[in-house]
């Protein structure tokens, strides 16, 4: 597969390209952390409960990086680190979070070698 198909020229493609350059084995599935932030504790908790009811692993905490969105819910899916998987998961999260006025903050994972 050519580089442009594996790593489109967008934020996720750039992150994956950087991970590969740093020696990450992108053929290995792993746990991801996708963070969604909220203005109110109630909205964050409602979102977390909705995600738990869908069988997602979720954690909830304060978010000190943004005074206007001081609550976060982090989802922990286990998946292959592909552009398609990450982008589809982000899209689904953004759709779900919008009902609770949440905003996707980003994602991360532990490198595999």
BALOBA-1460 file (C-alpha; in Angstrom, 3 decimals):
// residues 113
<rec num="1" residu="x" x="0.000" y="0.000" z="0.000"/>
<rec num="2" residu="x" x="1.421" y="3.380" z="-0.850"/>
<rec num="3" residu="x" x="2.189" y="5.974" z="1.798"/>
<rec num="4" residu="x" x="-0.569" y="8.345" z="0.665"/>
<rec num="5" residu="x" x="-3.281" y="5.700" z="1.181"/>
<rec num="6" residu="x" x="-1.872" y="4.555" z="4.541"/>
<rec num="7" residu="x" x="-1.244" y="8.074" z="5.802"/>
<rec num="8" residu="x" x="-3.503" y="10.679" z="4.197"/>
<rec num="9" residu="x" x="-2.420" y="14.293" z="4.560"/>
<rec num="10" residu="x" x="-4.400" y="15.137" z="7.685"/>
<rec num="11" residu="x" x="-3.873" y="15.220" z="11.445"/>
<rec num="12" residu="x" x="-4.305" y="11.465" z="11.909"/>
<rec num="13" residu="x" x="-2.120" y="10.641" z="8.923"/>
<rec num="14" residu="x" x="0.593" y="12.953" z="10.217"/>
<rec num="15" residu="x" x="0.443" y="11.365" z="13.677"/>
<rec num="16" residu="x" x="0.681" y="7.848" z="12.242"/>
<rec num="17" residu="x" x="3.537" y="8.836" z="9.952"/>
<rec num="18" residu="x" x="5.394" y="10.269" z="12.986"/>
<rec num="19" residu="x" x="4.715" y="7.129" z="15.028"/>
<rec num="20" residu="x" x="6.170" y="4.964" z="12.247"/>
<rec num="21" residu="x" x="9.214" y="7.234" z="11.914"/>
<rec num="22" residu="x" x="9.831" y="6.842" z="15.657"/>
<rec num="23" residu="x" x="9.881" y="3.045" z="15.316"/>
<rec num="24" residu="x" x="6.320" y="2.181" z="16.329"/>
<rec num="25" residu="x" x="5.145" y="-1.172" z="14.950"/>
<rec num="26" residu="x" x="1.839" y="-0.100" z="13.407"/>
<rec num="27" residu="x" x="0.896" y="-3.711" z="12.660"/>
<rec num="28" residu="x" x="0.293" y="-4.350" z="16.377"/>
<rec num="29" residu="x" x="-3.139" y="-3.586" z="17.883"/>
<rec num="30" residu="x" x="-3.157" y="-1.667" z="21.139"/>
<rec num="31" residu="x" x="-5.266" y="0.301" z="23.613"/>
<rec num="32" residu="x" x="-5.989" y="3.865" z="22.560"/>
<rec num="33" residu="x" x="-7.113" y="6.837" z="24.643"/>
<rec num="34" residu="x" x="-9.614" y="9.167" z="22.962"/>
<rec num="35" residu="x" x="-10.462" y="12.199" z="25.085"/>
<rec num="36" residu="x" x="-13.717" y="14.153" z="24.898"/>
<rec num="37" residu="x" x="-14.099" y="17.355" z="26.948"/>
<rec num="38" residu="x" x="-17.210" y="18.969" z="28.408"/>
<rec num="39" residu="x" x="-18.286" y="22.244" z="29.975"/>
<rec num="40" residu="x" x="-20.190" y="20.612" z="32.824"/>
<rec num="41" residu="x" x="-19.615" y="17.648" z="35.072"/>
<rec num="42" residu="x" x="-23.184" y="16.486" z="34.466"/>
<rec num="43" residu="x" x="-22.748" y="16.382" z="30.672"/>
<rec num="44" residu="x" x="-19.476" y="14.472" z="31.014"/>
<rec num="45" residu="x" x="-21.042" y="11.928" z="33.350"/>
<rec num="46" residu="x" x="-24.073" y="11.481" z="31.087"/>
<rec num="47" residu="x" x="-21.790" y="10.898" z="28.112"/>
<rec num="48" residu="x" x="-19.658" y="8.435" z="30.089"/>
<rec num="49" residu="x" x="-22.740" y="6.468" z="31.120"/>
<rec num="50" residu="x" x="-23.985" y="6.413" z="27.514"/>
<rec num="51" residu="x" x="-20.618" y="5.069" z="26.347"/>
<rec num="52" residu="x" x="-20.494" y="2.457" z="29.125"/>
<rec num="53" residu="x" x="-23.973" y="1.277" z="28.107"/>
<rec num="54" residu="x" x="-22.589" y="0.753" z="24.603"/>
<rec num="55" residu="x" x="-19.879" y="-1.507" z="26.009"/>
<rec num="56" residu="x" x="-17.063" y="1.048" z="25.809"/>
<rec num="57" residu="x" x="-14.329" y="1.291" z="28.428"/>
<rec num="58" residu="x" x="-14.419" y="4.829" z="29.792"/>
<rec num="59" residu="x" x="-12.817" y="6.943" z="32.487"/>
<rec num="60" residu="x" x="-13.921" y="10.332" z="33.846"/>
<rec num="61" residu="x" x="-11.924" y="13.133" z="35.446"/>
<rec num="62" residu="x" x="-11.362" y="16.854" z="35.672"/>
<rec num="63" residu="x" x="-9.550" y="18.436" z="32.731"/>
<rec num="64" residu="x" x="-7.183" y="21.219" z="33.756"/>
<rec num="65" residu="x" x="-6.075" y="22.229" z="30.235"/>
<rec num="66" residu="x" x="-9.218" y="24.233" z="29.401"/>
<rec num="67" residu="x" x="-11.167" y="26.409" z="31.847"/>
<rec num="68" residu="x" x="-14.236" y="26.425" z="29.576"/>
<rec num="69" residu="x" x="-14.258" y="22.623" z="29.184"/>
<rec num="70" residu="x" x="-13.014" y="21.413" z="32.594"/>
<rec num="71" residu="x" x="-14.323" y="17.819" z="32.471"/>
<rec num="72" residu="x" x="-13.087" y="14.917" z="30.390"/>
<rec num="73" residu="x" x="-14.156" y="11.431" z="29.481"/>
<rec num="74" residu="x" x="-11.524" y="9.177" z="27.984"/>
<rec num="75" residu="x" x="-12.559" y="6.151" z="25.942"/>
<rec num="76" residu="x" x="-10.180" y="3.194" z="25.728"/>
<rec num="77" residu="x" x="-10.806" y="1.093" z="22.610"/>
<rec num="78" residu="x" x="-8.459" y="-1.729" z="21.639"/>
<rec num="79" residu="x" x="-7.803" y="-1.624" z="17.905"/>
<rec num="80" residu="x" x="-5.326" y="-1.681" z="15.065"/>
<rec num="81" residu="x" x="-3.621" y="1.709" z="14.609"/>
<rec num="82" residu="x" x="-4.860" y="2.441" z="11.103"/>
<rec num="83" residu="x" x="-5.956" y="5.764" z="9.695"/>
<rec num="84" residu="x" x="-9.362" y="4.285" z="8.875"/>
<rec num="85" residu="x" x="-9.946" y="2.869" z="12.382"/>
<rec num="86" residu="x" x="-8.883" y="6.056" z="14.132"/>
<rec num="87" residu="x" x="-10.884" y="8.333" z="11.821"/>
<rec num="88" residu="x" x="-14.036" y="6.195" z="12.060"/>
<rec num="89" residu="x" x="-13.792" y="6.046" z="15.846"/>
<rec num="90" residu="x" x="-13.273" y="9.808" z="16.050"/>
<rec num="91" residu="x" x="-16.269" y="10.422" z="13.809"/>
<rec num="92" residu="x" x="-18.499" y="8.178" z="15.912"/>
<rec num="93" residu="x" x="-17.301" y="9.854" z="19.115"/>
<rec num="94" residu="x" x="-17.879" y="13.343" z="17.731"/>
<rec num="95" residu="x" x="-21.403" y="12.328" z="16.757"/>
<rec num="96" residu="x" x="-22.150" y="10.856" z="20.204"/>
<rec num="97" residu="x" x="-20.475" y="13.723" z="22.100"/>
<rec num="98" residu="x" x="-22.370" y="16.422" z="20.223"/>
<rec num="99" residu="x" x="-25.587" y="15.346" z="21.973"/>
<rec num="100" residu="x" x="-23.880" y="16.275" z="25.270"/>
<rec num="101" residu="x" x="-22.124" y="19.383" z="23.906"/>
<rec num="102" residu="x" x="-18.767" y="17.637" z="24.148"/>
<rec num="103" residu="x" x="-15.749" y="18.155" z="21.925"/>
<rec num="104" residu="x" x="-13.149" y="15.620" z="20.862"/>
<rec num="105" residu="x" x="-9.799" y="16.713" z="22.322"/>
<rec num="106" residu="x" x="-7.534" y="14.112" z="20.739"/>
<rec num="107" residu="x" x="-6.113" y="10.630" z="21.018"/>
<rec num="108" residu="x" x="-2.981" y="8.829" z="22.023"/>
<rec num="109" residu="x" x="-1.553" y="5.346" z="22.533"/>
<rec num="110" residu="x" x="1.546" y="3.629" z="23.829"/>
<rec num="111" residu="x" x="4.062" y="2.800" z="21.076"/>
<rec num="112" residu="x" x="4.635" y="-0.877" z="20.275"/>
<rec num="113" residu="x" x="7.900" y="-2.316" z="19.017"/>
